[in-house]
Amino acid sequence: MASQLVAEKNRECLDACNDCVAACEACAQQCIEAAQQEMVSCVKQCLDCATLCQACVTLLGRDSQYLRHVCRLVAEACDACAAECEKFDDELMRQCAQVCQRTARACRAMAG
């Protein structure tokens, strides 16, 4: 039902943002559990990215007038998060980077 409430034109970006929230939260949690100092920046990037993606999901749902601006910001955050995750040789972090890259593309497309 909820999926029917979102404009079809927003669907790809919404799905990508939801996937990105999940991937970034999982990645941040893994970094926290590893408790390695070199992963602090990754944790921050992942949490910021997840928070911004969640805000984007909310705005997509209501087809907000601010959506294009937020999508640009989300794309920037996703790029930064992907770059940070790619620094580590870890499967979950590689997956997070890939999801972030896909989300950045979808948000740039939404931003126009």
N, C-alpha and C positions, 0 to 999 in steps of 0.2 A: 504494500500500500504506500509506504513512504516513498518508494522509488517512483511512483506515479505522480507524486506531488512535486517532483523536481523537473524543471523544464528539460526536455530532451537535449537541447543545445548545451546544457550544463553537465550532462551525465558523465562524459569522459573525464572532465576535470574533477568532478566530485568523486568518482571512483578512484582516480589517481591520488587525490588528497587523502581519502580514507586509507588507502593502502600505505601511503607515506606515513601517516600517523602511526599505524601499527608497526611498520618497519623501523621507524626512528625510535619509538618507545622501546622496542625489543633490543635494538642496538645500544641505546643508552643504558638499559638495564644490564646488558652483558658487560659493558665498559665499567659500570659501577661495581659489579661483582668482581671484576678482575682487579680493581683497586690499584691500577697502575697510573702513575703520575702523567705519563705521556698520553693517556686517554682522556684527561680532563677536558681538553678542548673538544674532543669528539662528543663527549656527553653533553656539553653545552650546545654544540651545533645541533645534535639530534633532538634535544628537548625544545630548542627554539623552533626548529623546523616543524616538529610535531604540533606545537602550539599554534604556529601560523597556519599550518594546513587545516587544523581543526576550525580556526576562525574562518578560513576560506570555505570550508564545507558549510558552515552556518550561513554565510553570505550567499553561497550558491543556491542554497535551499530557498532563499527568499528573493533571488535574482536582484540583489542589492545594487544600488546606483554606484557603490564604491568597489564593486567586484573587480573591475579592470585594474584598479590601483593595487588592490590586495593581491591579485594574481601576479602582478609584476614583482611584488615584494616576496611572495611565496616562491616564485621561480628563482629569485636571487638567493633566498635562504636554502632552497633545495640544491642549487649549484654548490654553495659553500659546504653544505653537509656532505654531499657526494664526494667532494674533493678531500674532505677530512677523513671520511670512512675509507677512501681508496688508499690511504697511507698505511693501512694495516693489512696483513696477510691473514684474513679470517673470512670464512664463508658468509657468516651472517652480515658482516660489515660490507662485503662485496654486494650482497643482495640489497642491503639498505641503499648503497650508492646507486645501484641500478634503478630501484624504485624512485629515488630522489630525482634521477635524471629523467625518467619517464614523466614524473610529476611536473618537473620544470618545463618540459616541452608542452604538456597539456595546459599548464597555466599561461605560458607565453601565447599559445594559440587562443586562449580565452581572452587574454588582455588585448589581443589584436595588433 
